[in-house]
Amino acid sequence: MADNIKTGIGFIIPTASLLGFVISILSTDYFNSIIFIIVGMIVWMLYILVVESTTPALMGNILILFVFLLSLGVFLNYGLSQNMFGGYELKSDGSLIALLVLFFGGLIGMVFREYISTTPASSLNPEDLALVNRALKKSDNIDQIKSDPKVIVVKQEAPREEEGEDSEEEWDYSQMYAYPPDYYEDDEYEDDEYEDDE
C-alpha cells in the first residue's frame, strides 16, 4: 500500500513537467520547454531512486512520450526559423538533431518498456517459482472442475547433512589397545626371559 502511495506521489513530478512544457510551447519559449522536459524526467527518476518505490509499469510509455515531446521542443527551437516575410524555414542541422533525439530516446523507451513487462513482480526465487508452477500444472491435470487453484508456498530449510559423520570409517575394535602395540610386545619378551631364569 505504501509503495503505491509513493508511486502515485511520484506521478506529480512528470505531470508538473508536462504542464510547464505546454505553457512554454504556447508562449513560444521553446528553449524552456526543453528544460522542463529534461528536468522533469531527471527529478522523477531521482525520486524513484531515493524513495525506493517500484518502477511503474507505464514508465516505458511515459519515457517514449517525453522523448517525443523533447524532440518536438528541439525541432521547434533548432529546426525551424522564421524568415523576414513571416514564413518558416527548415534547418537541416536542427531537424537532424531532433530526429536523433527521437530515435535514440524512443529506443531507450522501448527497451525500458520491454524490460518492465518481462520482469516478474514476485518475491519468489527461481526455485520456488518453479515449484509453484509445477504445483499449478499438477492441480490443473488432477481437477479440471476448479478454475482457480490455490497454492500455498511454505519455505523449509533442507536438513543439513554433516559430512564429518558420513566420511568417518567405523572403528575396528580388534585393533584397539589400551596402550600402544609396542608395549604389549615388550611384555611377552620379558615374560619369556623370566621363565628362562627359573
C-alpha positions in Angstrom: 0.0 0.0 0.0 2.7 2.5 0.9 4.6 1.6 -2.2 1.5 2.6 -4.3 1.3 5.9 -2.5 4.9 6.6 -3.2 4.5 5.8 -6.9 1.3 7.9 -7.0 3.0 10.9 -5.4 5.9 10.4 -7.9 3.5 11.0 -10.8 3.1 14.6 -9.7 6.6 15.3 -11.0 6.1 14.3 -14.7 2.6 15.9 -14.6 4.1 19.3 -13.5 6.8 18.9 -16.1 4.2 18.3 -18.8 2.3 21.4 -17.7 5.4 23.5 -17.8 6.2 22.2 -21.3 2.7 23.1 -22.6 2.9 26.6 -21.1 6.3 27.1 -22.7 5.2 25.9 -26.1 2.1 28.1 -26.0 4.3 31.1 -25.1 6.8 30.2 -27.9 9.6 29.8 -25.4 10.9 26.6 -26.9 14.2 26.5 -25.0 12.4 26.4 -21.7 10.2 23.6 -23.0 13.3 21.5 -23.5 14.5 22.4 -19.9 11.1 21.4 -18.4 11.1 18.0 -20.1 14.7 17.1 -19.2 14.5 18.4 -15.6 11.1 16.7 -15.1 12.5 13.3 -16.2 15.7 13.6 -14.1 13.8 14.7 -11.0 11.2 11.9 -11.4 13.9 9.2 -11.8 15.8 10.5 -8.8 12.6 10.5 -6.8 12.0 6.8 -7.7 15.6 6.1 -6.7 15.6 7.9 -3.4 12.2 6.7 -2.1 12.9 3.2 -3.4 9.5 2.8 -4.9 8.8 0.2 -7.6 9.1 1.4 -11.1 5.6 1.9 -12.5 4.6 -0.3 -15.4 3.9 2.8 -17.5 7.5 4.0 -17.2 8.5 3.0 -20.7 5.4 4.6 -22.2 6.0 7.8 -20.3 9.6 7.8 -21.4 8.5 7.5 -25.0 6.0 10.3 -24.6 8.6 12.6 -23.0 11.2 11.8 -25.7 8.7 12.7 -28.4 8.0 16.0 -26.6 11.7 16.6 -26.2 12.3 16.1 -29.9 9.4 18.4 -30.6 11.0 21.1 -28.5 14.4 20.6 -30.1 12.8 20.7 -33.5 10.9 23.9 -32.8 13.9 25.6 -31.2 16.7 24.5 -33.5 15.0 23.1 -36.6 12.7 25.9 -37.6 13.5 29.6 -38.2 11.2 32.4 -39.2 12.3 34.4 -42.3 11.7 38.1 -42.9 8.5 37.5 -44.7 6.8 35.7 -41.8 7.3 32.2 -43.2 9.2 29.4 -41.6 12.4 27.8 -42.9 13.6 24.3 -42.1 17.1 24.0 -40.8 18.7 20.7 -41.6 21.0 20.6 -38.6 18.3 21.2 -36.0 15.9 18.7 -37.8 18.6 16.0 -37.8 19.3 16.6 -34.1 15.6 16.3 -33.3 15.4 13.1 -35.3 18.4 11.6 -33.5 16.9 12.5 -30.1 13.6 10.9 -31.2 15.3 7.8 -32.4 17.6 7.1 -29.5 15.2 8.2 -26.8 12.4 6.1 -28.4 14.8 3.2 -28.5 15.6 3.6 -24.8 11.9 3.9 -24.0 11.1 0.7 -25.9 13.8 -1.2 -24.2 12.7 0.1 -20.8 9.1 -0.9 -21.7 10.1 -4.4 -22.6 12.3 -4.8 -19.5 9.5 -3.8 -17.1 6.9 -6.0 -18.9 9.1 -9.1 -18.8 10.3 -8.6 -15.2 8.1 -10.7 -12.8 6.8 -8.8 -9.8 7.1 -11.7 -7.4 9.4 -12.1 -4.5 10.0 -15.8 -5.1 13.4 -17.1 -6.1 13.6 -19.1 -9.3 13.4 -22.5 -7.4 10.3 -21.6 -5.5 8.7 -20.2 -8.7 9.4 -23.5 -10.5 7.8 -25.4 -7.6 4.7 -23.2 -7.7 4.4 -23.6 -11.5 4.7 -27.4 -11.2 2.0 -27.4 -8.4 -0.3 -25.4 -10.6 0.2 -27.7 -13.6 -0.5 -30.8 -11.4 -3.7 -29.3 -10.0 -4.9 -28.5 -13.5 -4.4 -32.1 -14.5 -6.0 -33.6 -11.4 -9.0 -31.4 -11.1 -10.5 -29.8 -14.2 -13.5 -28.5 -12.3 -11.7 -25.9 -10.2 -10.9 -22.8 -12.1 -8.7 -21.1 -9.6 -6.3 -23.4 -7.8 -4.8 -22.2 -4.5 -1.2 -22.7 -3.9 0.5 -22.1 -0.5 4.2 -21.8 -0.7 6.0 -22.7 2.6 9.7 -22.4 2.7 11.5 -25.1 4.5 15.2 -25.4 5.1 16.6 -28.8 4.0 18.2 -30.7 6.8 21.9 -30.2 6.7 23.9 -33.3 6.3 27.1 -33.3 8.3 29.8 -34.6 6.2 32.1 -35.4 9.1 30.0 -38.3 10.4 29.4 -39.8 7.0 33.0 -39.7 5.9 34.4 -41.3 9.1 35.2 -45.0 8.9 33.8 -47.4 11.5 36.3 -48.2 14.2 38.0 -51.6 14.0 37.8 -52.6 17.7 40.0 -55.6 17.3 43.0 -53.3 16.6 42.4 -51.1 19.6 44.7 -51.4 22.6 44.7 -49.6 26.0 48.4 -48.9 25.4 50.4 -48.7 22.2 51.0 -52.1 20.5 54.8 -52.0 21.2 54.0 -52.0 24.9 52.4 -55.5 24.8 55.1 -57.0 22.6 57.8 -56.0 25.1 55.8 -57.7 27.9 55.9 -61.0 26.1 59.6 -60.9 25.8 60.1 -60.1 29.5 57.8 -63.0 30.5 59.9 -65.4 28.4 63.2 -64.1 29.9 61.7 -64.5 33.4 60.6 -68.1 32.7 64.1 -68.9 31.3 65.8 -67.8 34.5 63.8 -70.1 36.7 
